[in-house]
Amino acid sequence: METQLRFTRDDLLTPDDVAAILRVRRSTALDYMRRGVIPACKIGKLWYSPRPLLDEYLASLFSDSTGG
């Protein structure tokens, strides 16, 4: 059974939001989003990263680096 993610419009993070979370420049965050380094999608002309997917991705980085 596949779990469906549920999120609201408030959960869609802009490149500025992602940059603030990652503490990188906006251009770096946008590059990560465009290249698929972090989960993101383009809606119209703008890029967004769903917060639940970004949180999941960041959690996986920490669990991988701690060996667990």
C-alpha positions in Angstrom: 0.0 0.0 0.0 1.5 3.3 -1.1 1.4 6.2 1.4 0.3 9.5 -0.1 2.0 12.6 1.1 -0.3 15.4 2.2 0.8 19.0 2.4 -0.6 22.5 2.1 0.5 25.5 0.1 2.4 26.7 3.2 4.6 23.5 2.9 5.9 24.6 -0.5 9.2 26.2 0.1 10.7 28.8 -2.3 14.4 28.9 -3.2 14.6 31.8 -0.6 13.1 29.5 2.1 15.4 26.6 1.2 18.4 28.9 1.2 17.6 30.1 4.7 17.1 26.5 6.0 20.3 25.2 4.4 22.2 28.5 5.1 23.4 28.8 1.6 22.9 31.5 -1.1 19.6 31.6 -3.0 21.5 30.8 -6.2 22.9 27.6 -4.6 19.5 26.5 -3.3 18.0 27.1 -6.7 20.8 25.1 -8.4 20.2 22.2 -5.9 16.5 22.3 -6.7 17.0 22.4 -10.5 19.6 19.6 -10.5 17.5 17.3 -8.2 20.0 17.4 -5.4 17.1 18.2 -3.1 13.5 17.2 -3.8 11.8 20.0 -5.8 9.5 20.6 -8.7 8.8 23.5 -11.1 5.3 24.9 -11.0 4.8 27.3 -13.8 8.0 29.4 -13.9 8.8 28.9 -10.2 10.6 26.2 -8.2 9.3 24.8 -5.0 10.5 22.2 -2.5 7.8 20.4 -0.5 8.8 20.8 3.2 8.0 17.2 4.1 10.2 15.9 1.3 13.0 18.3 2.2 12.8 17.3 5.9 12.9 13.6 4.9 15.9 14.2 2.7 17.8 16.1 5.4 17.0 13.4 7.9 18.4 10.7 5.6 21.6 12.7 5.3 22.1 12.6 9.0 21.2 9.0 9.4 23.6 8.0 6.6 26.4 10.0 8.1 25.9 8.4 11.6 25.9 4.9 10.2 22.4 4.1 11.3 
